[in-house]
């Protein structure tokens, strides 16, 4: 009986492994990982104060985007409730951003508006409608809740205080955004993930 030299055993085993389907799969996985590592990432938005403002926030259970327009009366009327929600849910690991959707308003106008209404979270000017497109927002004031991975968990009205244009209830019957945030904070799925919004239509880009 002939004994194959150890060197030949090593070479033959290596060749067989490299020709095996599992080896090509490993190479594919390594290639995909390398591509992912070198792929350019989306730019991090900058708020009106010039600070980096990641959306969604990587340190939050969820990130809430309030889409507003500085000249939308209904959006302006919701500013106090927006601030109450920010104050009440920030301690529950929720992040918040006010997103201005105007394409024809300068940052100076928006900064003054944000100061006048005292927003308690960062404000972002989505002049290119990148966030509008990504979330599907169509009206101000519209709230969109994103998971840490960017999945839309809720999209719709803040509440139903407005029954129609010019028809404002003394108090809302359904606090839809708060209900969604309560579910997320408690680790439960959002039962009503989409609601209609009454307000000002977001104009398309020119």
N, C-alpha and C positions, 0 to 999 in steps of 0.2 A: 504493500500500500504506500503510495507517495503522499508526502505531507506538503501542502502548499505553504510557501514562505509567508511569514507574518505580513511583510510589506505588500505582497500580492493580495492577501486577504483584506487588508485595509483599503487598498485601491479599489478592488472589486466591490466591497461593501459601500464605499463612498459613491461609486458610479451608480450602483443600484438605487441608493437613496436619492441621488440627484435626479434620476429618471422617474422616480415614483411620483404619482399624482399629488401626494401630500406635500412634497417639496415645492412643486409649482404653486400650490395654494399658499404656502408660507411666503414665497417670494411675492405673490400678488398682494398679500396682506401687508407685507413690509412696504411695498410700493405705494399702496393706498395711504398708509400711515405717513410716509414721507411727503406725499402730495398734500395731505391735510395739514401737516406741520408747516409747509412752505406756502400754502394758499393765502392770498391777501385777505384780511378780515375787513368787515364793514367798518367805516369810520365811526368813532364814538362821537355822538352829538355834543355840542357845546351849548350851555345855557346862556341866557341873556347877560349873565354876569361874567361870561368868559370861562367858566369852569367846565371841566369834562363832566358829562352827564350821561352815563351808560343807560341804555334802554334795551332790555329790562335790566334792573339793578341786580347784580350777581349775588348780593348779600340779603335779598329780600325774598319772602315767600311768594310775593306777587308785586307787580308794579302796575299802578293805576295811571292811565293817561286821560286827562281831562282835555278834550278838544274844544277850544273856544275861539271866538273872534271878538276883538275889542269893541266892535260896533254892533254886536248882537245883543239886543235887550234881554232876551231870556237867559243867555249865557251870563250876562252881567248880574242878573237877579239871583243866579245860583252861586255867586262868589262866596257869600257867607256860609252856605251849606258845604261848599267845597272845602273851605277852611275848617269847618267843624269835623268833616270826615278825615281830613289830614291829621288834625289834632287827636282824634279819637282812635285812629287805626295805625298811626306810625309806631306806637309802642308794641303793636302786634306783628312786627316785622313786615310791614307793608311800606312800599316806596311810592312816591307820587310825583307826577310831572304835569304841569299845565302846558298844553301844546297850542300855540297860536298858529292858525292855518292861513292867515292872510298872505297873499303873494305881493300885494301892493302897499304894505305898511312897513315903514322903517323900524329898526330895532329901537330907536329913540322913542317913538310913539308907543311901542309895546312895553318898554321899560316904565314909562310914565303910567300906563294903564295898570301894570302889575303892582306898582307902588300904590296907586290910588285905591286899588281893591285889596291890597294887603295879602296877596297870596302867600301861603306858608310853606311852599315847596318850590323847587326850581322851575323856571319857565323856559321853554324851548320854542324857537321860531322855525316851524316846519315849512319854510317858504317854497321848497321844492316838492312838497307833499310826499316825501318818502314815507313818513309814518302813516299818513292818510292812506297811501296805497297798501302798505304792509298790513294794516289793521282792518281796512275796509270802512273806516269812519266816513260818514256822509253828512252829518249834521252837527251843529254846535247848539247847546252843550251836549256832547256825547262822551260817555265813559267807556274805556276799553281796559280790561284787566288782563295782564300778561303773566304767565308763569315764569319761573326763572329761566326756562329754556326758550321762552318766546311764544308759547302756545296761547291763543286767545281763550281765556276762561269765561269771560263775560264781555258782552258788548251791548250798549243800549243807554237808556235814560238813567239819570241819577235817582229820580223818583217820579211819581205821577202828580206832583202838585199842580201842574198845568194840565187842565182837562181839555184845553183847546186854546187857540190864539185869543188872548184877552180874557181867558177864563181861568183864573187862578184860585185854587182851593185854599181855605184857611190853613190846612195841613194836608200833607200827602196821605193817601190811603195805602200805598205800597212804596216801601223804601228799597227799591230793587238793588241798587249798588251796595247798600249796607248789608242786605241779606246775602249777597254774593260774597262779600268780604268776610262775613261771619262764618259762612261755610268753609271758605279757604282757611281761615284761622284755626278752625276746629278739625281740619284735615278731611272734610267731607266734600263730595262733588257739588258743584253749583247746580241747583235744581232747575232754575230758569236762567239760561245762559244768553238769551237774546230778548230784548224788549224794544218797542218802537220809541222813537225820539221825536219830541216836538221842539222845534227851534228853527235855526237859520241853516239853509242848505250850504254845504261847503262848495264854493265855486270851483269849476275845473281850472286847471292851469291853462294859460293863454298860449 
